[in-house]
Amino acid sequence: MRQKIPYKIYPDAFGPPDAHLYSAMLNVQIALLSANAPRTKRFEAIIDSGATRTLFHADFLRYLGVDLTAGEPEIIQGIGGRESTYLHEIALYIPGGAVKIKAAFKDGLPVAGLLGMQGFFEFFKVSFDPEARACEIERVYRA
Amino acid sequence: MLLRSAPLNSWIALSQDETEIVATGATYSEVVERSEKAGVSDPLIIKTPDQWSPLSL
C-alpha cells in the first residue's frame, strides 16, 4: 500500500507577511490497547526521521483517561537538552492498519506528535520529494 | 492561509475538509468537546506552537 502525502503549509512569522513553511505530516489516531477502546480524533503528527522514538503530547493520555506518570520513565536528548518522557503501549492507527507500539508522551510539546524511527518508520518505506512537495509512504509488513 | 488566524499554543479543530476552524481550546479534551458541540464529530486536530517558525525538535 502506497500513499502520497502533500506537505502541509504553515505560516512563518519571521518572513514577509505571506511567508510560509512546509512540513511532512500524517493524520493519525491513537487508542489504548484494550478491546473496543475509543480512538482519539484524527490529528496531525510530523513524519520525523530525526526522532528515535514516536512521541506524543501528554494531553492525549489525559483524554484517554491515563495517568502520564504511570508509564515507564525515559530521558530523551533533544536539540534543547534532556527531557523527561513516559512510555506507554498504545495502538497507533496508520495507513494499512493499526499497530501496537511503545510511544513516549510528554507535556509542553509545540506539536501534537512526532512519528519517529521506533513506532513509525519500522512500518513504512518513506521518501521525500522536494519538487512535488510531497512525501510517499509504503507500508511494509513483516512476518 | 487558514492557520494565520489560529491562536498560538492552542489546540485547533478543523472541519473534515480542512477548510475551516471549527473550534479551539487550551487542551486536546477541550477542543474535542467544543468541536462536538459545534456539530463536527470528525475534525482534524492540530496543535499550534507558541510561534510559527522552523521546527527542530
N, CA and C atoms of all chains as a GROMACS GRO file, in nm:
protein
  600
    1MET      N    1   0.084  -0.119   0.000
    1MET     CA    2   0.000   0.000   0.000
    1MET      C    3   0.088   0.125   0.000
    2ARG      N    4   0.067   0.208  -0.100
    2ARG     CA    5   0.143   0.334  -0.111
    2ARG      C    6   0.050   0.453  -0.098
    3GLN      N    7   0.101   0.558  -0.038
    3GLN     CA    8   0.020   0.679  -0.025
    3GLN      C    9   0.109   0.802  -0.041
    4LYS      N   10   0.066   0.894  -0.127
    4LYS     CA   11   0.139   1.019  -0.145
    4LYS      C   12   0.074   1.125  -0.058
    5ILE      N   13   0.155   1.191   0.021
    5ILE     CA   14   0.102   1.286   0.118
    5ILE      C   15   0.162   1.424   0.092
    6PRO      N   16   0.084   1.515   0.035
    6PRO     CA   17   0.138   1.651   0.012
    6PRO      C   18   0.184   1.715   0.143
    7TYR      N   19   0.294   1.790   0.135
    7TYR     CA   20   0.339   1.862   0.255
    7TYR      C   21   0.231   1.959   0.300
    8LYS      N   22   0.222   1.977   0.430
    8LYS     CA   23   0.132   2.078   0.486
    8LYS      C   24   0.206   2.212   0.486
    9ILE      N   25   0.129   2.319   0.475
    9ILE     CA   26   0.186   2.454   0.469
    9ILE      C   27   0.151   2.528   0.598
   10TYR      N   28   0.256   2.590   0.656
   10TYR     CA   29   0.237   2.663   0.780
   10TYR      C   30   0.293   2.804   0.768
   11PRO      N   31   0.239   2.898   0.845
   11PRO     CA   32   0.292   3.035   0.842
   11PRO      C   33   0.435   3.039   0.895
   12ASP      N   34   0.511   3.137   0.847
   12ASP     CA   35   0.645   3.165   0.902
   12ASP      C   36   0.641   3.308   0.953
   13ALA      N   37   0.640   3.323   1.084
   13ALA     CA   38   0.623   3.455   1.145
   13ALA      C   39   0.744   3.544   1.123
   14PHE      N   40   0.855   3.488   1.080
   14PHE     CA   41   0.978   3.568   1.070
   14PHE      C   42   1.010   3.610   0.927
   15GLY      N   43   0.921   3.581   0.834
   15GLY     CA   44   0.942   3.622   0.696
   15GLY      C   45   0.847   3.735   0.660
   16PRO      N   46   0.836   3.766   0.530
   16PRO     CA   47   0.736   3.863   0.487
   16PRO      C   48   0.595   3.815   0.521
   17PRO      N   49   0.495   3.902   0.507
   17PRO     CA   50   0.359   3.867   0.555
   17PRO      C   51   0.304   3.736   0.500
   18ASP      N   52   0.342   3.699   0.378
   18ASP     CA   53   0.287   3.575   0.322
   18ASP      C   54   0.385   3.457   0.332
   19ALA      N   55   0.490   3.472   0.412
   19ALA     CA   56   0.592   3.366   0.422
   19ALA      C   57   0.531   3.238   0.480
   20HIS      N   58   0.580   3.126   0.430
   20HIS     CA   59   0.527   3.000   0.480
   20HIS      C   60   0.635   2.894   0.482
   21LEU      N   61   0.605   2.785   0.551
   21LEU     CA   62   0.696   2.672   0.568
   21LEU      C   63   0.624   2.544   0.528
   22TYR      N   64   0.703   2.442   0.492
   22TYR     CA   65   0.644   2.313   0.457
   22TYR      C   66   0.682   2.209   0.561
   23SER      N   67   0.592   2.116   0.584
   23SER     CA   68   0.620   2.009   0.678
   23SER      C   69   0.551   1.880   0.632
   24ALA      N   70   0.623   1.768   0.648
   24ALA     CA   71   0.563   1.638   0.614
   24ALA      C   72   0.485   1.588   0.735
   25MET      N   73   0.354   1.581   0.719
   25MET     CA   74   0.267   1.545   0.830
   25MET      C   75   0.175   1.432   0.786
   26LEU      N   76   0.135   1.351   0.883
   26LEU     CA   77   0.039   1.244   0.856
   26LEU      C   78  -0.074   1.253   0.960
   27ASN      N   79  -0.195   1.232   0.914
   27ASN     CA   80  -0.309   1.230   1.007
   27ASN      C   81  -0.320   1.090   1.067
   28VAL      N   82  -0.314   1.082   1.198
   28VAL     CA   83  -0.318   0.954   1.268
   28VAL      C   84  -0.420   0.959   1.382
   29GLN      N   85  -0.442   0.845   1.442
   29GLN     CA   86  -0.522   0.836   1.565
   29GLN      C   87  -0.450   0.741   1.659
   30ILE      N   88  -0.475   0.755   1.788
   30ILE     CA   89  -0.422   0.659   1.884
   30ILE      C   90  -0.534   0.613   1.975
   31ALA      N   91  -0.511   0.500   2.041
   31ALA     CA   92  -0.608   0.444   2.136
   31ALA      C   93  -0.532   0.358   2.235
   32LEU      N   94  -0.598   0.327   2.345
   32LEU     CA   95  -0.542   0.229   2.438
   32LEU      C   96  -0.555   0.090   2.376
   33LEU      N   97  -0.489  -0.007   2.435
   33LEU     CA   98  -0.487  -0.140   2.374
   33LEU      C   99  -0.607  -0.228   2.412
   34SER      N  100  -0.686  -0.183   2.507
   34SER     CA  101  -0.799  -0.267   2.549
   34SER      C  102  -0.901  -0.280   2.435
   35ALA      N  103  -0.977  -0.390   2.441
   35ALA     CA  104  -1.074  -0.417   2.335
   35ALA      C  105  -1.176  -0.304   2.326
   36ASN      N  106  -1.206  -0.262   2.205
   36ASN     CA  107  -1.305  -0.158   2.178
   36ASN      C  108  -1.270  -0.022   2.242
   37ALA      N  109  -1.144   0.000   2.271
   37ALA     CA  110  -1.103   0.128   2.328
   37ALA      C  111  -1.131   0.240   2.228
   38PRO      N  112  -1.187   0.352   2.275
   38PRO     CA  113  -1.214   0.462   2.182
   38PRO      C  114  -1.084   0.523   2.130
   39ARG      N  115  -1.089   0.568   2.006
   39ARG     CA  116  -0.972   0.635   1.947
   39ARG      C  117  -0.981   0.785   1.971
   40THR      N  118  -0.868   0.850   1.964
   40THR     CA  119  -0.868   0.996   1.957
   40THR      C  120  -0.928   1.037   1.823
   41LYS      N  121  -0.957   1.164   1.809
   41LYS     CA  122  -0.989   1.218   1.677
   41LYS      C  123  -0.862   1.212   1.592
   42ARG      N  124  -0.878   1.228   1.461
   42ARG     CA  125  -0.761   1.235   1.373
   42ARG      C  126  -0.678   1.358   1.411
   43PHE      N  127  -0.548   1.344   1.416
   43PHE     CA  128  -0.463   1.460   1.443
   43PHE      C  129  -0.336   1.454   1.359
   44GLU      N  130  -0.276   1.571   1.339
   44GLU     CA  131  -0.156   1.582   1.256
   44GLU      C  132  -0.032   1.553   1.339
   45ALA      N  133   0.052   1.463   1.288
   45ALA     CA  134   0.181   1.436   1.351
   45ALA      C  135   0.290   1.448   1.244
   46ILE      N  136   0.406   1.497   1.287
   46ILE     CA  137   0.516   1.520   1.193
   46ILE      C  138   0.588   1.388   1.165
   47ILE      N  139   0.614   1.362   1.038
   47ILE     CA  140   0.695   1.246   0.998
   47ILE      C  141   0.840   1.288   1.018
   48ASP      N  142   0.905   1.234   1.122
   48ASP     CA  143   1.033   1.288   1.168
   48ASP      C  144   1.136   1.177   1.186
   49SER      N  145   1.218   1.158   1.084
   49SER     CA  146   1.321   1.053   1.093
   49SER      C  147   1.428   1.088   1.196
   50GLY      N  148   1.430   1.212   1.241
   50GLY     CA  149   1.527   1.251   1.344
   50GLY      C  150   1.485   1.213   1.484
   51ALA      N  151   1.362   1.170   1.498
   51ALA     CA  152   1.313   1.128   1.630
   51ALA      C  153   1.338   0.977   1.646
   52THR      N  154   1.410   0.940   1.749
   52THR     CA  155   1.436   0.797   1.772
   52THR      C  156   1.307   0.723   1.799
   53ARG      N  157   1.225   0.782   1.880
   53ARG     CA  158   1.100   0.715   1.921
   53ARG      C  159   0.982   0.805   1.888
   54THR      N  160   0.870   0.743   1.858
   54THR     CA  161   0.747   0.818   1.835
   54THR      C  162   0.704   0.883   1.967
   55LEU      N  163   0.666   1.008   1.957
   55LEU     CA  164   0.642   1.091   2.075
   55LEU      C  165   0.512   1.169   2.057
   56PHE      N  166   0.429   1.170   2.159
   56PHE     CA  167   0.302   1.241   2.151
   56PHE      C  168   0.285   1.335   2.271
   57HIS      N  169   0.201   1.435   2.250
   57HIS     CA  170   0.166   1.528   2.357
   57HIS      C  171   0.090   1.452   2.466
   58ALA      N  172   0.118   1.483   2.591
   58ALA     CA  173   0.055   1.412   2.703
   58ALA      C  174  -0.095   1.440   2.714
   59ASP      N  175  -0.144   1.545   2.650
   59ASP     CA  176  -0.288   1.572   2.653
   59ASP      C  177  -0.369   1.453   2.602
   60PHE      N  178  -0.313   1.378   2.509
   60PHE     CA  179  -0.388   1.263   2.456
   60PHE      C  180  -0.413   1.159   2.565
   61LEU      N  181  -0.314   1.139   2.652
   61LEU     CA  182  -0.332   1.041   2.760
   61LEU      C  183  -0.443   1.085   2.855
   62ARG      N  184  -0.443   1.213   2.887
   62ARG     CA  185  -0.549   1.263   2.978
   62ARG      C  186  -0.687   1.240   2.915
   63TYR      N  187  -0.698   1.266   2.785
   63TYR     CA  188  -0.825   1.242   2.714
   63TYR      C  189  -0.864   1.095   2.722
   64LEU      N  190  -0.764   1.008   2.715
   64LEU     CA  191  -0.791   0.863   2.716
   64LEU      C  192  -0.804   0.809   2.859
   65GLY      N  193  -0.787   0.895   2.958
   65GLY     CA  194  -0.805   0.856   3.097
   65GLY      C  195  -0.686   0.786   3.159
   66VAL      N  196  -0.568   0.818   3.113
   66VAL     CA  197  -0.446   0.753   3.161
   66VAL      C  198  -0.356   0.855   3.230
   67ASP      N  199  -0.298   0.815   3.343
   67ASP     CA  200  -0.202   0.900   3.415
   67ASP      C  201  -0.068   0.895   3.341
   68LEU      N  202  -0.020   1.013   3.301
   68LEU     CA  203   0.107   1.021   3.228
   68LEU      C  204   0.218   0.948   3.300
   69THR      N  205   0.230   0.973   3.432
   69THR     CA  206   0.344   0.922   3.508
   69THR      C  207   0.332   0.773   3.543
   70ALA      N  208   0.219   0.711   3.503
   70ALA     CA  209   0.205   0.566   3.523
   70ALA      C  210   0.290   0.489   3.424
   71GLY      N  211   0.340   0.557   3.322
   71GLY     CA  212   0.423   0.491   3.223
   71GLY      C  213   0.567   0.477   3.270
   72GLU      N  214   0.646   0.410   3.188
   72GLU     CA  215   0.788   0.387   3.218
   72GLU      C  216   0.867   0.515   3.187
   73PRO      N  217   0.939   0.571   3.286
   73PRO     CA  218   1.013   0.695   3.258
   73PRO      C  219   1.126   0.671   3.158
   74GLU      N  220   1.146   0.770   3.071
   74GLU     CA  221   1.259   0.764   2.978
   74GLU      C  222   1.309   0.907   2.955
   75ILE      N  223   1.439   0.924   2.961
   75ILE     CA  224   1.501   1.053   2.932
   75ILE      C  225   1.537   1.055   2.784
   76ILE      N  226   1.498   1.161   2.716
   76ILE     CA  227   1.538   1.175   2.577
   76ILE      C  228   1.629   1.296   2.562
   77GLN      N  229   1.711   1.293   2.458
   77GLN     CA  230   1.805   1.402   2.432
   77GLN      C  231   1.756   1.476   2.307
   78GLY      N  232   1.708   1.598   2.325
   78GLY     CA  233   1.661   1.677   2.212
   78GLY      C  234   1.758   1.789   2.180
   79ILE      N  235   1.724   1.868   2.078
   79ILE     CA  236   1.808   1.983   2.042
   79ILE      C  237   1.824   2.076   2.162
   80GLY      N  238   1.717   2.091   2.240
   80GLY     CA  239   1.719   2.182   2.353
   80GLY      C  240   1.771   2.122   2.482
   81GLY      N  241   1.817   1.997   2.479
   81GLY     CA  242   1.868   1.934   2.600
   81GLY      C  243   1.786   1.813   2.640
   82ARG      N  244   1.808   1.768   2.763
   82ARG     CA  245   1.741   1.648   2.812
   82ARG      C  246   1.596   1.677   2.851
   83GLU      N  247   1.511   1.581   2.823
   83GLU     CA  248   1.369   1.595   2.856
   83GLU      C  249   1.320   1.464   2.915
   84SER      N  250   1.227   1.473   3.010
   84SER     CA  251   1.166   1.354   3.068
   84SER      C  252   1.040   1.316   2.990
   85THR      N  253   1.028   1.189   2.957
   85THR     CA  254   0.908   1.139   2.893
   85THR      C  255   0.862   1.014   2.968
   86TYR      N  256   0.744   0.967   2.933
   86TYR     CA  257   0.692   0.842   2.990
   86TYR      C  258   0.641   0.755   2.876
   87LEU      N  259   0.679   0.628   2.881
   87LEU     CA  260   0.644   0.536   2.775
   87LEU      C  261   0.513   0.463   2.807
   88HIS      N  262   0.428   0.455   2.708
   88HIS     CA  263   0.302   0.383   2.720
   88HIS      C  264   0.279   0.300   2.595
   89GLU      N  265   0.225   0.182   2.613
   89GLU     CA  266   0.189   0.099   2.498
   89GLU      C  267   0.051   0.140   2.448
   90ILE      N  268   0.045   0.166   2.321
   90ILE     CA  269  -0.081   0.214   2.261
   90ILE      C  270  -0.100   0.148   2.125
   91ALA      N  271  -0.220   0.169   2.070
   91ALA     CA  272  -0.245   0.135   1.930
   91ALA      C  273  -0.234   0.263   1.848
   92LEU      N  274  -0.156   0.256   1.741
   92LEU     CA  275  -0.140   0.370   1.651
   92LEU      C  276  -0.211   0.335   1.521
   93TYR      N  277  -0.308   0.417   1.483
   93TYR     CA  278  -0.385   0.393   1.361
   93TYR      C  279  -0.320   0.469   1.246
   94ILE      N  280  -0.266   0.393   1.153
   94ILE     CA  281  -0.191   0.447   1.040
   94ILE      C  282  -0.239   0.378   0.913
   95PRO      N  283  -0.205   0.435   0.796
   95PRO     CA  284  -0.248   0.371   0.672
   95PRO      C  285  -0.202   0.225   0.666
   96GLY      N  286  -0.295   0.137   0.629
   96GLY     CA  287  -0.262  -0.005   0.621
   96GLY      C  288  -0.299  -0.082   0.745
   97GLY      N  289  -0.350  -0.013   0.847
   97GLY     CA  290  -0.395  -0.083   0.967
   97GLY      C  291  -0.322  -0.041   1.093
   98ALA      N  292  -0.385  -0.068   1.206
   98ALA     CA  293  -0.330  -0.025   1.335
   98ALA      C  294  -0.212  -0.112   1.376
   99VAL      N  295  -0.120  -0.052   1.452
   99VAL     CA  296  -0.006  -0.125   1.506
   99VAL      C  297   0.004  -0.097   1.655
  100LYS      N  298   0.058  -0.196   1.726
  100LYS     CA  299   0.084  -0.178   1.869
  100LYS      C  300   0.225  -0.123   1.884
  101ILE      N  301   0.239  -0.010   1.951
  101ILE     CA  302   0.373   0.049   1.968
  101ILE      C  303   0.392   0.095   2.112
  102LYS      N  304   0.518   0.116   2.145
  102LYS     CA  305   0.552   0.182   2.271
  102LYS      C  306   0.590   0.326   2.235
  103ALA      N  307   0.508   0.420   2.278
  103ALA     CA  308   0.532   0.560   2.242
  103ALA      C  309   0.566   0.641   2.367
  104ALA      N  310   0.642   0.746   2.347
  104ALA     CA  311   0.673   0.839   2.456
  104ALA      C  312   0.568   0.949   2.458
  105PHE      N  313   0.542   0.998   2.579
  105PHE     CA  314   0.448   1.109   2.596
  105PHE      C  315   0.512   1.214   2.686
  106LYS      N  316   0.485   1.340   2.655
  106LYS     CA  317   0.531   1.447   2.744
  106LYS      C  318   0.443   1.570   2.727
  107ASP      N  319   0.443   1.656   2.829
  107ASP     CA  320   0.374   1.784   2.820
  107ASP      C  321   0.463   1.885   2.750
  108GLY      N  322   0.400   1.993   2.706
  108GLY     CA  323   0.476   2.106   2.656
  108GLY      C  324   0.527   2.092   2.514
  109LEU      N  325   0.485   1.990   2.443
  109LEU     CA  326   0.529   1.980   2.304
  109LEU      C  327   0.465   2.092   2.220
  110PRO      N  328   0.540   2.150   2.127
  110PRO     CA  329   0.480   2.253   2.042
  110PRO      C  330   0.390   2.196   1.932
  111VAL      N  331   0.394   2.064   1.916
  111VAL     CA  332   0.314   1.996   1.813
  111VAL      C  333   0.242   1.879   1.880
  112ALA      N  334   0.148   1.818   1.807
  112ALA     CA  335   0.072   1.708   1.864
  112ALA      C  336   0.156   1.581   1.876
  113GLY      N  337   0.247   1.561   1.782
  113GLY     CA  338   0.328   1.440   1.789
  113GLY      C  339   0.433   1.431   1.682
  114LEU      N  340   0.528   1.342   1.706
  114LEU     CA  341   0.636   1.313   1.610
  114LEU      C  342   0.632   1.164   1.581
  115LEU      N  343   0.629   1.130   1.454
  115LEU     CA  344   0.633   0.990   1.413
  115LEU      C  345   0.778   0.954   1.385
  116GLY      N  346   0.838   0.877   1.475
  116GLY     CA  347   0.983   0.855   1.472
  116GLY      C  348   1.023   0.718   1.422
  117MET      N  349   1.154   0.690   1.438
  117MET     CA  350   1.210   0.565   1.386
  117MET      C  351   1.146   0.443   1.452
  118GLN      N  352   1.128   0.448   1.585
  118GLN     CA  353   1.058   0.338   1.653
  118GLN      C  354   0.911   0.379   1.666
  119GLY      N  355   0.826   0.296   1.614
  119GLY     CA  356   0.683   0.324   1.624
  119GLY      C  357   0.623   0.378   1.497
  120PHE      N  358   0.707   0.412   1.398
  120PHE     CA  359   0.650   0.455   1.270
  120PHE      C  360   0.735   0.408   1.151
  121PHE      N  361   0.862   0.450   1.145
  121PHE     CA  362   0.944   0.419   1.026
  121PHE      C  363   0.968   0.269   1.012
  122GLU      N  364   0.954   0.193   1.121
  122GLU     CA  365   0.972   0.048   1.109
  122GLU      C  366   0.857  -0.016   1.031
  123PHE      N  367   0.751   0.059   1.005
  123PHE     CA  368   0.636   0.004   0.933
  123PHE      C  369   0.624   0.058   0.790
  124PHE      N  370   0.712   0.147   0.749
  124PHE     CA  371   0.700   0.211   0.618
  124PHE      C  372   0.835   0.231   0.551
  125LYS      N  373   0.834   0.225   0.418
  125LYS     CA  374   0.940   0.289   0.341
  125LYS      C  375   0.892   0.431   0.316
  126VAL      N  376   0.979   0.526   0.340
  126VAL     CA  377   0.938   0.667   0.332
  126VAL      C  378   1.032   0.740   0.238
  127SER      N  379   0.977   0.818   0.147
  127SER     CA  380   1.061   0.903   0.062
  127SER      C  381   1.003   1.044   0.060
  128PHE      N  382   1.092   1.139   0.040
  128PHE     CA  383   1.053   1.280   0.038
  128PHE      C  384   1.085   1.336  -0.100
  129ASP      N  385   0.989   1.404  -0.160
  129ASP     CA  386   1.007   1.459  -0.294
  129ASP      C  387   0.997   1.612  -0.286
  130PRO      N  388   1.111   1.681  -0.286
  130PRO     CA  389   1.106   1.826  -0.268
  130PRO      C  390   1.041   1.898  -0.385
  131GLU      N  391   1.050   1.842  -0.506
  131GLU     CA  392   0.988   1.909  -0.621
  131GLU      C  393   0.835   1.900  -0.614
  132ALA      N  394   0.787   1.783  -0.580
  132ALA     CA  395   0.642   1.765  -0.567
  132ALA      C  396   0.591   1.816  -0.434
  133ARG      N  397   0.685   1.851  -0.344
  133ARG     CA  398   0.648   1.892  -0.208
  133ARG      C  399   0.551   1.790  -0.149
  134ALA      N  400   0.599   1.667  -0.151
  134ALA     CA  401   0.516   1.558  -0.101
  134ALA      C  402   0.605   1.447  -0.046
  135CYS      N  403   0.547   1.368   0.038
  135CYS     CA  404   0.613   1.253   0.098
  135CYS      C  405   0.537   1.130   0.051
  136GLU      N  406   0.608   1.021   0.024
  136GLU     CA  407   0.539   0.898  -0.014
  136GLU      C  408   0.571   0.791   0.089
  137ILE      N  409   0.468   0.724   0.137
  137ILE     CA  410   0.488   0.617   0.233
  137ILE      C  411   0.435   0.487   0.175
  138GLU      N  412   0.510   0.382   0.198
  138GLU     CA  413   0.469   0.248   0.152
  138GLU      C  414   0.476   0.155   0.272
  139ARG      N  415   0.363   0.097   0.306
  139ARG     CA  416   0.357   0.011   0.425
  139ARG      C  417   0.439  -0.116   0.403
  140VAL      N  418   0.516  -0.154   0.502
  140VAL     CA  419   0.597  -0.277   0.499
  140VAL      C  420   0.540  -0.373   0.602
  141TYR      N  421   0.507  -0.491   0.558
  141TYR     CA  422   0.454  -0.593   0.651
  141TYR      C  423   0.560  -0.700   0.671
  142ARG      N  424   0.592  -0.729   0.793
  142ARG     CA  425   0.692  -0.832   0.824
  142ARG      C  426   0.624  -0.949   0.893
  143ALA      N  427   0.676  -1.069   0.862
  143ALA     CA  428   0.618  -1.189   0.922
  143ALA      C  429   0.651  -1.196   1.070
  144MET      N  430  -0.387   3.208   0.436
  144MET     CA  431  -0.364   3.076   0.496
  144MET      C  432  -0.443   3.065   0.627
  145LEU      N  433  -0.520   2.959   0.636
  145LEU     CA  434  -0.614   2.942   0.747
  145LEU      C  435  -0.546   2.954   0.885
  146LEU      N  436  -0.428   2.896   0.898
  146LEU     CA  437  -0.367   2.889   1.031
  146LEU      C  438  -0.310   3.023   1.079
  147ARG      N  439  -0.297   3.121   0.989
  147ARG     CA  440  -0.250   3.253   1.035
  147ARG      C  441  -0.346   3.312   1.138
  148SER      N  442  -0.473   3.279   1.127
  148SER     CA  443  -0.573   3.334   1.219
  148SER      C  444  -0.593   3.246   1.342
  149ALA      N  445  -0.523   3.134   1.348
  149ALA     CA  446  -0.544   3.042   1.461
  149ALA      C  447  -0.467   3.091   1.583
  150PRO      N  448  -0.523   3.073   1.702
  150PRO     CA  449  -0.449   3.111   1.824
  150PRO      C  450  -0.324   3.023   1.841
  151LEU      N  451  -0.219   3.086   1.895
  151LEU     CA  452  -0.093   3.013   1.916
  151LEU      C  453  -0.100   2.932   2.046
  152ASN      N  454  -0.012   2.834   2.054
  152ASN     CA  455  -0.003   2.745   2.171
  152ASN      C  456  -0.141   2.694   2.212
  153SER      N  457  -0.214   2.647   2.114
  153SER     CA  458  -0.351   2.601   2.135
  153SER      C  459  -0.376   2.474   2.055
  154TRP      N  460  -0.490   2.414   2.083
  154TRP     CA  461  -0.539   2.302   2.003
  154TRP      C  462  -0.647   2.355   1.911
  155ILE      N  463  -0.640   2.315   1.786
  155ILE     CA  464  -0.730   2.366   1.682
  155ILE      C  465  -0.804   2.246   1.621
  156ALA      N  466  -0.934   2.262   1.600
  156ALA     CA  467  -1.010   2.160   1.528
  156ALA      C  468  -1.050   2.217   1.392
  157LEU      N  469  -1.011   2.147   1.286
  157LEU     CA  470  -1.050   2.188   1.151
  157LEU      C  471  -1.168   2.103   1.107
  158SER      N  472  -1.248   2.159   1.018
  158SER     CA  473  -1.357   2.084   0.959
  158SER      C  474  -1.301   1.964   0.883
  159GLN      N  475  -1.387   1.869   0.850
  159GLN     CA  476  -1.342   1.745   0.786
  159GLN      C  477  -1.265   1.773   0.658
  160ASP      N  478  -1.307   1.878   0.583
  160ASP     CA  479  -1.236   1.910   0.458
  160ASP      C  480  -1.119   2.006   0.482
  161GLU      N  481  -1.092   2.037   0.606
  161GLU     CA  482  -0.976   2.117   0.648
  161GLU      C  483  -0.978   2.260   0.593
  162THR      N  484  -1.098   2.314   0.567
  162THR     CA  485  -1.108   2.450   0.512
  162THR      C  486  -1.152   2.552   0.616
  163GLU      N  487  -1.186   2.506   0.737
  163GLU     CA  488  -1.245   2.597   0.835
  163GLU      C  489  -1.204   2.555   0.976
  164ILE      N  490  -1.174   2.655   1.060
  164ILE     CA  491  -1.150   2.626   1.202
  164ILE      C  492  -1.286   2.619   1.271
  165VAL      N  493  -1.317   2.505   1.330
  165VAL     CA  494  -1.450   2.489   1.391
  165VAL      C  495  -1.445   2.503   1.543
  166ALA      N  496  -1.325   2.490   1.603
  166ALA     CA  497  -1.313   2.505   1.748
  166ALA      C  498  -1.167   2.522   1.785
  167THR      N  499  -1.146   2.586   1.898
  167THR     CA  500  -1.011   2.596   1.954
  167THR      C  501  -1.020   2.564   2.103
  168GLY      N  502  -0.908   2.531   2.164
  168GLY     CA  503  -0.910   2.502   2.306
  168GLY      C  504  -0.770   2.502   2.364
  169ALA      N  505  -0.764   2.512   2.496
  169ALA     CA  506  -0.634   2.512   2.564
  169ALA      C  507  -0.581   2.371   2.579
  170THR      N  508  -0.670   2.272   2.572
  170THR     CA  509  -0.628   2.132   2.584
  170THR      C  510  -0.692   2.051   2.471
  171TYR      N  511  -0.638   1.932   2.451
  171TYR     CA  512  -0.696   1.843   2.350
  171TYR      C  513  -0.841   1.810   2.385
  172SER      N  514  -0.866   1.776   2.511
  172SER     CA  515  -1.002   1.740   2.552
  172SER      C  516  -1.100   1.854   2.529
  173GLU      N  517  -1.054   1.978   2.557
  173GLU     CA  518  -1.141   2.094   2.541
  173GLU      C  519  -1.176   2.115   2.394
  174VAL      N  520  -1.079   2.102   2.306
  174VAL     CA  521  -1.110   2.128   2.165
  174VAL      C  522  -1.200   2.019   2.108
  175VAL      N  523  -1.185   1.897   2.156
  175VAL     CA  524  -1.273   1.789   2.109
  175VAL      C  525  -1.416   1.816   2.155
  176GLU      N  526  -1.430   1.856   2.282
  176GLU     CA  527  -1.564   1.885   2.334
  176GLU      C  528  -1.629   2.000   2.257
  177ARG      N  529  -1.552   2.105   2.229
  177ARG     CA  530  -1.608   2.221   2.158
  177ARG      C  531  -1.640   2.188   2.013
  178SER      N  532  -1.559   2.103   1.954
  178SER     CA  533  -1.585   2.062   1.816
  178SER      C  534  -1.715   1.983   1.808
  179GLU      N  535  -1.735   1.894   1.904
  179GLU     CA  536  -1.858   1.814   1.902
  179GLU      C  537  -1.979   1.904   1.928
  180LYS      N  538  -1.962   2.003   2.016
  180LYS     CA  539  -2.074   2.098   2.039
  180LYS      C  540  -2.106   2.177   1.913
  181ALA      N  541  -2.002   2.200   1.830
  181ALA     CA  542  -2.022   2.273   1.704
  181ALA      C  543  -2.077   2.180   1.595
  182GLY      N  544  -2.100   2.056   1.629
  182GLY     CA  545  -2.160   1.963   1.533
  182GLY      C  546  -2.060   1.894   1.443
  183VAL      N  547  -1.932   1.905   1.475
  183VAL     CA  548  -1.829   1.840   1.391
  183VAL      C  549  -1.773   1.723   1.470
  184SER      N  550  -1.811   1.603   1.430
  184SER     CA  551  -1.770   1.485   1.506
  184SER      C  552  -1.641   1.423   1.453
  185ASP      N  553  -1.599   1.462   1.332
  185ASP     CA  554  -1.477   1.405   1.274
  185ASP      C  555  -1.380   1.516   1.231
  186PRO      N  556  -1.336   1.596   1.328
  186PRO     CA  557  -1.245   1.705   1.291
  186PRO      C  558  -1.103   1.653   1.272
  187LEU      N  559  -1.018   1.738   1.216
  187LEU     CA  560  -0.874   1.713   1.218
  187LEU      C  561  -0.815   1.806   1.323
  188ILE      N  562  -0.742   1.749   1.417
  188ILE     CA  563  -0.689   1.828   1.528
  188ILE      C  564  -0.542   1.864   1.503
  189ILE      N  565  -0.512   1.990   1.531
  189ILE     CA  566  -0.374   2.041   1.516
  189ILE      C  567  -0.334   2.108   1.646
  190LYS      N  568  -0.210   2.089   1.686
  190LYS     CA  569  -0.154   2.165   1.800
  190LYS      C  570  -0.070   2.276   1.740
  191THR      N  571  -0.101   2.401   1.775
  191THR     CA  572  -0.020   2.513   1.724
  191THR      C  573   0.094   2.542   1.822
  192PRO      N  574   0.210   2.583   1.769
  192PRO     CA  575   0.323   2.618   1.856
  192PRO      C  576   0.304   2.758   1.915
  193ASP      N  577   0.397   2.801   1.999
  193ASP     CA  578   0.381   2.937   2.054
  193ASP      C  579   0.429   3.045   1.958
  194GLN      N  580   0.493   3.005   1.850
  194GLN     CA  581   0.518   3.097   1.738
  194GLN      C  582   0.539   3.012   1.613
  195TRP      N  583   0.504   3.069   1.498
  195TRP     CA  584   0.523   2.996   1.373
  195TRP      C  585   0.665   3.018   1.326
  196SER      N  586   0.746   2.919   1.337
  196SER     CA  587   0.886   2.929   1.296
  196SER      C  588   0.935   2.789   1.261
  197PRO      N  589   1.052   2.779   1.195
  197PRO     CA  590   1.104   2.645   1.164
  197PRO      C  591   1.122   2.562   1.291
  198LEU      N  592   1.093   2.433   1.280
  198LEU     CA  593   1.100   2.343   1.396
  198LEU      C  594   1.223   2.254   1.390
  199SER      N  595   1.293   2.241   1.499
  199SER     CA  596   1.393   2.136   1.518
  199SER      C  597   1.371   2.081   1.657
  200LEU      N  598   1.311   1.964   1.662
  200LEU     CA  599   1.272   1.912   1.794
  200LEU      C  600   1.372   1.810   1.843
   0.00000   0.00000   0.00000
